[in-house]
Amino acid sequence: MSTRAVNVRMADLINSLGRTLPGAGVAPGPLDKLLSARLPTALSFRLSGLIDEIDPPVKRYNKQQQALVEELAPEGLEKLSQEQKKEVDARFAEAMETLGNEEVTIRVPVVTPADLDRFELLSPAECRALKWLFVDEG
């Protein structure tokens, strides 16, 4: 199976995953959509390795995010004044931006847009979010 090393910003990786929406459940991201699609077995097999590659950095990111929340508001946000909440929000946003700009190197399968040509799977915006995954066919 052919793979290549890709440097990807954590923000780009996280943004390609699904999000939990309050009161609406989980909204799948483009990567979730791609990894859940029914595709030819060979392509599915190539993509399956991606799950193992992204899991460690995503878990690390989530742990760092949780540690940041606990560090900035150990007693919980509800016990803070409005001014304190603003300060915590600003510090949290700054720290998350720094964390999101960190690059990780992951091994990804060689996937071209042509591999997905016969499937109406991803929108242009979703393809843009997964730009780090695809090999440009030139």
Z-matrix of the N, CA and C atoms (Angstrom, degrees):
N
C 1 1.444
C 2 1.526 1 107.72
N 3 1.305 2 115.42 1 128.22
C 4 1.452 3 121.33 2 -176.67
C 5 1.531 4 110.74 3 -86.36
N 6 1.341 5 115.40 4 125.36
C 7 1.460 6 120.51 5 177.12
C 8 1.517 7 108.56 6 -128.82
N 9 1.330 8 114.46 7 167.56
C 10 1.457 9 120.10 8 176.16
C 11 1.524 10 107.59 9 -142.99
N 12 1.331 11 115.54 10 152.25
C 13 1.459 12 120.36 11 177.66
C 14 1.522 13 108.40 12 -83.74
N 15 1.318 14 115.52 13 133.61
C 16 1.457 15 121.45 14 -179.50
C 17 1.527 16 108.33 15 -130.10
N 18 1.319 17 116.10 16 132.80
C 19 1.456 18 120.94 17 170.72
C 20 1.516 19 106.65 18 -89.96
N 21 1.319 20 115.97 19 125.37
C 22 1.458 21 121.07 20 -178.92
C 23 1.521 22 108.91 21 -132.98
N 24 1.329 23 115.49 22 136.38
C 25 1.460 24 119.70 23 175.42
C 26 1.528 25 108.46 24 -67.72
N 27 1.314 26 116.23 25 141.51
C 28 1.465 27 119.69 26 179.34
C 29 1.520 28 110.86 27 -58.63
N 30 1.315 29 118.43 28 -36.88
C 31 1.465 30 120.66 29 179.42
C 32 1.524 31 110.59 30 -61.29
N 33 1.333 32 117.38 31 -39.80
C 34 1.463 33 120.29 32 179.37
C 35 1.526 34 111.11 33 -67.88
N 36 1.314 35 116.15 34 -39.31
C 37 1.457 36 120.27 35 178.26
C 38 1.534 37 110.22 36 -66.69
N 39 1.305 38 117.38 37 -48.08
C 40 1.467 39 121.75 38 -179.40
C 41 1.526 40 110.39 39 -63.34
N 42 1.330 41 117.37 40 -41.63
C 43 1.469 42 120.62 41 -179.23
C 44 1.524 43 112.92 42 -66.84
N 45 1.329 44 117.16 43 -20.63
C 46 1.463 45 119.31 44 178.70
C 47 1.528 46 112.19 45 -82.33
N 48 1.332 47 115.77 46 -9.06
C 49 1.462 48 120.94 47 179.23
C 50 1.520 49 110.36 48 -93.78
N 51 1.309 50 116.07 49 167.76
C 52 1.456 51 121.54 50 -179.53
C 53 1.515 52 112.40 51 -69.87
N 54 1.303 53 114.38 52 164.78
C 55 1.464 54 121.25 53 179.44
C 56 1.522 55 109.23 54 -127.29
N 57 1.325 56 116.00 55 145.92
C 58 1.453 57 121.18 56 172.81
C 59 1.522 58 107.34 57 -88.04
N 60 1.306 59 115.68 58 123.11
C 61 1.460 60 120.96 59 -179.84
C 62 1.522 61 108.95 60 -104.75
N 63 1.333 62 116.94 61 128.25
C 64 1.468 63 119.24 62 -179.30
C 65 1.526 64 111.26 63 -54.70
N 66 1.316 65 115.35 64 124.64
C 67 1.455 66 121.00 65 177.52
C 68 1.519 67 115.37 66 76.19
N 69 1.339 68 117.78 67 -3.30
C 70 1.462 69 119.93 68 -176.39
C 71 1.521 70 112.86 69 -123.64
N 72 1.316 71 118.13 70 1.27
C 73 1.459 72 120.10 71 -179.60
C 74 1.518 73 111.83 72 81.40
N 75 1.313 74 116.50 73 -147.69
C 76 1.457 75 122.05 74 -177.08
C 77 1.524 76 110.28 75 -103.99
N 78 1.325 77 115.52 76 131.59
C 79 1.459 78 121.60 77 173.90
C 80 1.526 79 106.45 78 -100.49
N 81 1.325 80 118.26 79 114.86
C 82 1.467 81 119.26 80 -177.26
C 83 1.524 82 111.17 81 -66.24
N 84 1.317 83 115.07 82 139.62
C 85 1.455 84 121.03 83 175.23
C 86 1.517 85 109.02 84 -86.86
N 87 1.328 86 117.04 85 174.23
C 88 1.468 87 119.77 86 -178.18
C 89 1.529 88 113.56 87 -61.21
N 90 1.326 89 117.42 88 -35.44
C 91 1.464 90 118.60 89 178.77
C 92 1.519 91 110.38 90 -69.59
N 93 1.346 92 116.77 91 -41.36
C 94 1.469 93 120.30 92 175.59
C 95 1.526 94 109.76 93 -58.54
N 96 1.315 95 115.49 94 -43.89
C 97 1.460 96 121.42 95 -178.46
C 98 1.535 97 110.64 96 -61.45
N 99 1.322 98 115.46 97 -45.21
C 100 1.461 99 120.45 98 -179.91
C 101 1.525 100 111.10 99 -65.21
N 102 1.340 101 116.59 100 -44.40
C 103 1.463 102 120.18 101 -176.57
C 104 1.528 103 112.78 102 -74.80
N 105 1.325 104 117.45 103 -12.39
C 106 1.473 105 121.26 104 178.44
C 107 1.523 106 112.60 105 -102.36
N 108 1.327 107 116.63 106 -6.23
C 109 1.469 108 120.56 107 -176.31
C 110 1.519 109 111.53 108 -74.57
N 111 1.313 110 115.27 109 150.85
C 112 1.464 111 120.92 110 172.88
C 113 1.519 112 106.90 111 -82.92
N 114 1.319 113 115.02 112 112.42
C 115 1.461 114 122.60 113 -177.01
C 116 1.521 115 108.45 114 -126.47
N 117 1.310 116 117.83 115 167.62
C 118 1.472 117 119.20 116 175.20
C 119 1.534 118 109.87 117 -55.69
N 120 1.297 119 115.57 118 145.57
C 121 1.457 120 121.10 119 -173.79
C 122 1.525 121 112.68 120 -55.03
N 123 1.311 122 118.53 121 -43.55
C 124 1.469 123 120.70 122 -178.80
C 125 1.525 124 111.20 123 -61.39
N 126 1.320 125 117.65 124 -42.78
C 127 1.456 126 121.51 125 178.71
C 128 1.528 127 110.08 126 -68.89
N 129 1.323 128 117.41 127 -41.67
C 130 1.467 129 120.97 128 177.43
C 131 1.523 130 110.56 129 -60.44
N 132 1.313 131 116.69 130 -41.31
C 133 1.456 132 120.40 131 178.94
C 134 1.524 133 110.61 132 -63.19
N 135 1.337 134 116.89 133 -44.31
C 136 1.476 135 120.11 134 178.11
C 137 1.526 136 110.47 135 -59.81
N 138 1.319 137 116.49 136 -43.71
C 139 1.461 138 120.59 137 -177.49
C 140 1.530 139 113.14 138 -72.24
N 141 1.324 140 117.56 139 -24.23
C 142 1.471 141 120.65 140 -176.41
C 143 1.523 142 112.23 141 -61.00
N 144 1.313 143 117.95 142 -33.68
C 145 1.465 144 121.21 143 178.86
C 146 1.511 145 113.07 144 -65.31
N 147 1.325 146 116.37 145 -23.19
C 148 1.456 147 121.05 146 -179.76
C 149 1.529 148 111.09 147 -63.71
N 150 1.313 149 116.81 148 -32.88
C 151 1.470 150 121.17 149 -179.53
C 152 1.535 151 109.70 150 -59.72
N 153 1.327 152 116.98 151 -45.64
C 154 1.460 153 120.82 152 179.85
C 155 1.526 154 112.03 153 -67.64
N 156 1.320 155 117.01 154 -30.11
C 157 1.466 156 121.12 155 -179.69
C 158 1.519 157 112.64 156 -73.29
N 159 1.318 158 117.01 157 -39.93
C 160 1.464 159 118.92 158 -175.12
C 161 1.521 160 112.69 159 -85.01
N 162 1.321 161 117.77 160 -20.19
C 163 1.456 162 120.80 161 -176.04
C 164 1.534 163 113.24 162 -58.99
N 165 1.337 164 120.90 163 -50.54
C 166 1.478 165 119.61 164 -178.22
C 167 1.537 166 113.94 165 -61.08
N 168 1.344 167 119.84 166 -48.51
C 169 1.466 168 116.51 167 179.89
C 170 1.531 169 113.49 168 -66.21
N 171 1.323 170 117.83 169 -32.60
C 172 1.468 171 120.11 170 178.37
C 173 1.526 172 110.22 171 -68.40
N 174 1.325 173 116.96 172 -42.20
C 175 1.471 174 119.84 173 177.30
C 176 1.528 175 110.62 174 -62.69
N 177 1.337 176 116.60 175 -41.62
C 178 1.464 177 121.27 176 178.67
C 179 1.538 178 110.50 177 -62.36
N 180 1.325 179 116.65 178 -43.62
C 181 1.466 180 122.43 179 178.15
C 182 1.526 181 109.86 180 -60.29
N 183 1.325 182 117.52 181 -46.75
C 184 1.465 183 121.15 182 -179.44
C 185 1.528 184 111.69 183 -63.34
N 186 1.338 185 117.19 184 -39.00
C 187 1.467 186 120.69 185 177.70
C 188 1.522 187 110.52 186 -65.13
N 189 1.342 188 116.39 187 -42.23
C 190 1.463 189 119.88 188 179.45
C 191 1.526 190 110.61 189 -65.50
N 192 1.312 191 117.20 190 -38.52
C 193 1.455 192 121.71 191 178.26
C 194 1.536 193 110.04 192 -63.44
N 195 1.317 194 116.49 193 -46.23
C 196 1.466 195 120.99 194 179.53
C 197 1.524 196 110.96 195 -63.80
N 198 1.339 197 117.64 196 -42.03
C 199 1.462 198 121.44 197 178.53
C 200 1.526 199 110.40 198 -62.23
N 201 1.313 200 116.31 199 -37.75
C 202 1.460 201 121.09 200 178.45
C 203 1.528 202 110.98 201 -64.45
N 204 1.314 203 116.64 202 -43.40
C 205 1.465 204 121.14 203 178.12
C 206 1.532 205 109.33 204 -60.50
N 207 1.330 206 116.53 205 -45.30
C 208 1.465 207 120.73 206 -178.67
C 209 1.529 208 111.60 207 -67.35
N 210 1.330 209 116.26 208 -33.26
C 211 1.468 210 120.43 209 178.88
C 212 1.532 211 111.12 210 -71.48
N 213 1.315 212 117.05 211 -43.81
C 214 1.462 213 121.12 212 -174.84
C 215 1.526 214 113.18 213 -78.76
N 216 1.307 215 117.21 214 -31.37
C 217 1.470 216 120.97 215 -178.62
C 218 1.531 217 109.72 216 -140.65
N 219 1.346 218 115.99 217 68.24
C 220 1.470 219 118.72 218 -175.90
C 221 1.531 220 113.95 219 -61.52
N 222 1.309 221 117.16 220 -26.66
C 223 1.465 222 121.30 221 -179.17
C 224 1.524 223 111.76 222 -92.69
N 225 1.319 224 116.88 223 -5.62
C 226 1.461 225 121.26 224 -177.58
C 227 1.519 226 111.03 225 99.95
N 228 1.313 227 115.76 226 149.12
C 229 1.463 228 121.50 227 -177.76
C 230 1.525 229 112.86 228 -65.65
N 231 1.313 230 116.80 229 -31.91
C 232 1.469 231 119.80 230 -175.98
C 233 1.527 232 112.99 231 -63.08
N 234 1.322 233 118.34 232 -20.61
C 235 1.466 234 121.16 233 -179.15
C 236 1.525 235 112.46 234 -91.56
N 237 1.331 236 117.20 235 -0.31
C 238 1.458 237 120.79 236 -178.36
C 239 1.525 238 111.08 237 -94.09
N 240 1.328 239 114.63 238 152.37
C 241 1.462 240 119.65 239 174.45
C 242 1.530 241 108.65 240 -74.54
N 243 1.317 242 116.59 241 167.51
C 244 1.478 243 120.75 242 178.59
C 245 1.522 244 110.61 243 -57.70
N 246 1.323 245 116.55 244 -42.11
C 247 1.474 246 121.23 245 -179.53
C 248 1.530 247 110.22 246 -64.58
N 249 1.323 248 116.75 247 -43.16
C 250 1.461 249 120.67 248 178.47
C 251 1.531 250 110.67 249 -64.34
N 252 1.334 251 116.96 250 -39.65
C 253 1.468 252 120.68 251 178.12
C 254 1.517 253 111.11 252 -61.56
N 255 1.327 254 116.59 253 -42.06
C 256 1.472 255 120.48 254 178.30
C 257 1.519 256 110.59 255 -61.21
N 258 1.324 257 116.43 256 -43.08
C 259 1.459 258 120.61 257 179.85
C 260 1.534 259 110.83 258 -65.14
N 261 1.327 260 116.51 259 -44.83
C 262 1.467 261 121.26 260 178.71
C 263 1.526 262 109.61 261 -62.42
N 264 1.327 263 117.63 262 -44.64
C 265 1.466 264 121.05 263 178.95
C 266 1.522 265 111.07 264 -59.11
N 267 1.335 266 117.37 265 -43.77
C 268 1.468 267 121.31 266 -179.42
C 269 1.531 268 110.81 267 -65.23
N 270 1.325 269 116.66 268 -44.42
C 271 1.473 270 120.07 269 179.44
C 272 1.528 271 110.70 270 -66.34
N 273 1.329 272 116.30 271 -39.34
C 274 1.460 273 120.82 272 178.83
C 275 1.523 274 110.34 273 -63.94
N 276 1.328 275 117.21 274 -46.53
C 277 1.475 276 121.30 275 179.95
C 278 1.524 277 111.16 276 -60.50
N 279 1.326 278 116.45 277 -41.76
C 280 1.465 279 120.53 278 179.49
C 281 1.534 280 110.95 279 -65.01
N 282 1.320 281 116.07 280 -45.18
C 283 1.468 282 120.29 281 -179.74
C 284 1.530 283 110.84 282 -65.74
N 285 1.337 284 117.11 283 -39.32
C 286 1.464 285 120.35 284 179.76
C 287 1.525 286 111.02 285 -68.05
N 288 1.324 287 117.13 286 -34.53
C 289 1.464 288 119.58 287 176.59
C 290 1.523 289 110.15 288 -64.50
N 291 1.324 290 115.91 289 -43.43
C 292 1.467 291 120.17 290 177.26
C 293 1.521 292 110.39 291 -61.63
N 294 1.319 293 116.76 292 -45.62
C 295 1.464 294 121.57 293 179.37
C 296 1.536 295 110.53 294 -63.14
N 297 1.317 296 116.94 295 -41.63
C 298 1.465 297 121.21 296 179.67
C 299 1.520 298 113.57 297 -66.69
N 300 1.332 299 117.00 298 -27.54
C 301 1.467 300 120.53 299 -179.67
C 302 1.522 301 112.94 300 -82.29
N 303 1.327 302 117.43 301 -9.19
C 304 1.463 303 120.12 302 176.75
C 305 1.518 304 109.10 303 -65.52
N 306 1.324 305 115.77 304 138.35
C 307 1.465 306 120.44 305 177.77
C 308 1.516 307 110.01 306 -99.99
N 309 1.305 308 114.76 307 141.49
C 310 1.457 309 121.04 308 172.80
C 311 1.518 310 107.24 309 -121.30
N 312 1.298 311 115.43 310 150.84
C 313 1.457 312 120.50 311 176.22
C 314 1.522 313 107.79 312 -104.04
N 315 1.320 314 115.01 313 123.72
C 316 1.463 315 119.98 314 178.06
C 317 1.519 316 108.31 315 -128.72
N 318 1.325 317 115.41 316 155.11
C 319 1.460 318 121.18 317 176.26
C 320 1.518 319 106.65 318 -93.19
N 321 1.310 320 115.60 319 124.49
C 322 1.460 321 120.14 320 -179.24
C 323 1.527 322 108.64 321 -121.12
N 324 1.321 323 116.33 322 150.97
C 325 1.465 324 119.05 323 177.05
C 326 1.527 325 109.22 324 -69.31
N 327 1.306 326 115.21 325 154.18
C 328 1.454 327 119.46 326 175.38
C 329 1.524 328 107.11 327 -76.07
N 330 1.332 329 115.34 328 113.04
C 331 1.459 330 122.45 329 -179.46
C 332 1.523 331 107.71 330 -131.19
N 333 1.312 332 115.54 331 129.07
C 334 1.460 333 120.45 332 176.49
C 335 1.530 334 108.95 333 -110.49
N 336 1.321 335 117.34 334 157.74
C 337 1.464 336 118.36 335 174.92
C 338 1.530 337 112.40 336 -55.09
N 339 1.322 338 117.46 337 -32.40
C 340 1.469 339 120.98 338 -179.74
C 341 1.534 340 111.66 339 -63.21
N 342 1.347 341 116.96 340 -27.67
C 343 1.464 342 120.18 341 178.02
C 344 1.527 343 111.66 342 -61.14
N 345 1.319 344 116.41 343 -24.73
C 346 1.465 345 121.27 344 -176.20
C 347 1.526 346 112.46 345 -110.99
N 348 1.319 347 115.96 346 8.98
C 349 1.474 348 121.92 347 -174.23
C 350 1.524 349 115.05 348 -52.52
N 351 1.306 350 117.42 349 -42.47
C 352 1.468 351 118.28 350 -173.43
C 353 1.523 352 113.64 351 -86.63
N 354 1.328 353 116.01 352 7.07
C 355 1.455 354 120.57 353 179.75
C 356 1.520 355 109.33 354 -115.46
N 357 1.305 356 116.61 355 130.02
C 358 1.465 357 120.15 356 173.98
C 359 1.517 358 106.31 357 -88.37
N 360 1.305 359 115.06 358 83.63
C 361 1.445 360 121.36 359 -167.81
C 362 1.525 361 113.29 360 -112.92
N 363 1.322 362 116.68 361 -46.46
C 364 1.455 363 121.15 362 -171.77
C 365 1.519 364 111.64 363 -121.74
N 366 1.312 365 115.31 364 141.48
C 367 1.458 366 121.31 365 174.89
C 368 1.534 367 108.58 366 -80.27
N 369 1.327 368 118.07 367 167.20
C 370 1.467 369 119.34 368 175.52
C 371 1.536 370 112.19 369 -57.26
N 372 1.323 371 117.26 370 -40.01
C 373 1.466 372 119.95 371 179.23
C 374 1.534 373 110.66 372 -64.20
N 375 1.318 374 117.06 373 -38.50
C 376 1.462 375 120.70 374 178.67
C 377 1.524 376 110.76 375 -68.73
N 378 1.318 377 117.26 376 -38.65
C 379 1.472 378 120.27 377 176.38
C 380 1.527 379 110.41 378 -63.31
N 381 1.326 380 115.94 379 -39.35
C 382 1.461 381 120.05 380 178.22
C 383 1.529 382 110.10 381 -62.40
N 384 1.326 383 117.03 382 -40.82
C 385 1.461 384 120.93 383 179.62
C 386 1.528 385 111.87 384 -65.83
N 387 1.334 386 116.61 385 -24.74
C 388 1.464 387 121.47 386 -179.93
C 389 1.528 388 112.66 387 -103.13
N 390 1.310 389 116.25 388 15.88
C 391 1.468 390 120.64 389 -177.67
C 392 1.526 391 112.49 390 -52.54
N 393 1.332 392 116.34 391 -33.82
C 394 1.460 393 121.35 392 -179.35
C 395 1.532 394 112.06 393 -65.95
N 396 1.323 395 117.19 394 -20.84
C 397 1.463 396 121.23 395 -176.47
C 398 1.521 397 113.10 396 -86.17
N 399 1.317 398 116.66 397 -37.39
C 400 1.454 399 120.88 398 -171.84
C 401 1.518 400 113.71 399 -83.23
N 402 1.325 401 115.36 400 145.01
C 403 1.455 402 122.62 401 172.32
C 404 1.518 403 106.63 402 -88.56
N 405 1.302 404 116.71 403 128.30
C 406 1.470 405 121.13 404 178.43
C 407 1.526 406 108.29 405 -70.23
N 408 1.322 407 115.39 406 129.30
C 409 1.464 408 119.95 407 -177.85
C 410 1.521 409 111.70 408 -80.11
N 411 1.321 410 116.29 409 -2.47
C 412 1.456 411 122.06 410 173.82
C 413 1.470 412 113.40 411 70.82
